[in-house]
Amino acid sequence: MTKVLLTADRTLMSDYHHHEFVGFGTCAPPNVIPDWLYSWLFFPPIKTKNGIPVAAPYGLRKVEAQLIKEGIDVLTVDPDHLDKYIDDAEVLGIHVMDPFGLGPASSTFAAVLKKEPFLAKHFRLLLENPIIRRAKRRGLKIIVGGPGVWQFKYKPEFVKEHGIDCIIDGEAEKVVGKIFKAALNNDELPQYYEVSLKETPSLDEIPDIVAPSINGLIEIGRGCPRGCKFCSVTLRPLRWYPYEKIMREISVNLESGYTAHTCLHAEDVMLYGSSNTMPKDEKLIKLHEFVVKKCEGMGWSHCSLAAVAAKPRLFATIAEIIKQKQPWWGAEIGIETGSPELAKKIMPAKAHPFKPEEWPDVVRTGMGLMHDHGLVPACTLIVGCPEETEDDLIKTIELMDDLKDIKSLIVPLYFVPMGRLKDEDWFKCEEITGLYRELLVKCLKHDVRWVYSLIDDSFAGRWYKPFITLLYKLFVRIIEYRCKKAGVPTR
Ligand code: SF4
């Protein structure tokens, strides 16, 4: 009789065919292939045992660990199997990343295709699930948390209609116990709880996960020192986990038998152990040696071009360590703009230790090093920033020309008001014309050029490679065909 259940919607409870970046497909709306096929290709359901997923999103695992630490009996359940456990539950905790599709990637896709993205649809379907509605009528409390909670401020009606009792915004370790206990005691809950800076947990206060995380994702630190204006991560203090803690969490994944692969998660993995924007050689090398020794393969969640460009030798050493077990690895990278002027305005420290004026050179150098050493970046550009000029767009288009031979994916994203720019207007672009069209077409051509070989690389060595790569390639071909029909060149 577990009174507290944790879950996430269908798009988050998936291991994306063991490729974290395939999960970006959840940002798209229904499109050129049937929904069932698209779902299977981009977010197949994770394996379960009696409705319990073999792995869950890392953030949900942290909440689970904290609740267990505070003596609360808790069960993490797959969203399609809630019916097995919900009758005994008094509280349901839901983890969200982008619940309404307002994040940069999904809002861009939604604006272009004019439909609800899959991740928003599945979050809505989770809350519309009749078994949750029934449990709600008998008094089930719903508590929501995760990086996407800022979006609830735009959706007060949804919160009311779906009976969401409490939304926790921020790093929840120090508050989640008291809120769940209050829910179990039937005490009144705050509708929106913003975790204050004072309540941000120190390293000692962050518990280790106790069950496997999706794709072996393991946090190595929190926060970022670069302070880009459009980013909310930057408002948090910078903390790095000690090696022992990272290794303990990796052991949880390995010992479960779920995965022998680890994806190191930080806003900039290259800065592990550093208190500023210069990588620390010894710490970074030691971390990678430990991880490679213990695991069969590894990846990074994010890293910065500036850190790579600042320490090319260190980056080459790290690449050699990683490539002892695999030919390449991936990471998400923010290019955002090719304009030094715009970089100076919205992300003055992104190029640090170089000057913002040098940003395009930093991008070219960093991307070149990645290409040479086997890191394949999935890059983002931001279009429609409040202070963006035509000249800024032209410089970004020119930068795209310089990057055409770099094996990578580059995705343009519409500006979303977040971080210190949260009071600015959303970027609205009903029709994509002029320079915006030119930039989008450049990105499309770049991605089409590289995506076919990336599909092959991603599934190399798997027995099902011929079948699954055929489907992904077919999907890209259909997109190319549709673009051609609409007069948009892809090559
Ligand atoms: S470098 Fe990335 S994580 Fe850091 S502040 Fe800028 S956008 Fe945010």
Boltz pocket constraint, residues with backbone or C-beta under 6 A from the ligand:
constraints:
  - pocket:
      binder: B
      contacts: [[A, 224], [A, 225], [A, 226], [A, 227], [A, 228], [A, 231], [A, 232], [A, 233], [A, 234], [A, 267], [A, 304], [A, 334], [A, 347], [A, 350]]
      max_distance: 6.0
